[in-house]
Amino acid sequence: MLRAKRPFLASFLAFSLLFVGVVPMAHAFDPDSDRPGEIAMIADTLFARPILAAFTFAGLTIFTVSLPMSILGDNVDESAEKLVRAPARSTFVRCLGCTPAQHDFRQSEMATEKANR
């Protein structure tokens, strides 16, 4: 049974690595670059978010294992930011199909609109 899973897992990982670059490429062809296109949203939903979720949970595991050393080194906040918070923000908070730069731009636009009200 383990042998049957290996080709599937290998092909899934190869397929994911090939198409994880689709999100930035989809923005390159979008004339209205401040909004993500439908291809970017589909690629983000099917490929980028599951991979980012896996990285978030892997980072949480690594953070938990390294927590005693982080406490002794007095850098718990830094390690939490790099290993858990940043991947979690990219996975769960970033707008669908947006690059991180587009997300930051949209957040600043919304903050400006809120301040003008």
C-alpha positions, 0 to 999 in steps of 0.5 A, spaced: 500 500 500 505 504 501 508 503 494 501 505 491 502 512 495 509 514 492 507 515 485 501 519 487 504 523 492 510 524 487 506 526 481 502 531 486 508 534 488 511 535 481 504 538 479 504 543 485 511 545 484 510 546 476 503 550 477 505 554 483 508 559 479 501 560 475 499 565 480 504 571 479 504 569 471 497 570 471 498 577 474 503 579 468 497 578 463 492 582 467 492 589 464 488 591 471 494 589 475 491 591 482 485 586 482 487 579 481 484 575 475 480 569 475 486 564 473 490 567 479 484 566 483 483 559 481 490 557 481 491 560 488 485 556 491 487 549 488 495 550 488 497 555 493 493 555 499 494 548 500 501 548 499 501 554 504 497 551 509 502 545 509 507 550 510 504 553 516 502 547 519 510 545 518 512 551 521 508 550 527 511 544 528 518 546 527 516 552 532 513 548 537 519 543 537 524 549 537 520 553 542 525 551 548 531 554 544 527 560 542 526 561 550 533 560 552 535 565 546 530 570 547 527 570 540 520 567 541 517 573 537 522 573 531 521 565 530 513 565 531 513 571 526 517 567 521 515 560 522 508 561 524 505 568 523 507 570 516 505 563 513 498 563 516 497 570 514 499 568 507 494 562 507 488 565 511 488 573 511 491 574 504 486 576 498 484 570 494 489 571 488 493 577 490 500 577 491 503 579 497 504 586 494 497 587 491 494 585 498 498 590 502 496 595 496 489 593 497 489 594 505 492 601 504 487 603 500 482 600 505 485 604 510 485 610 506 478 609 505 476 608 512 480 614 514 476 619 509 469 617 512 
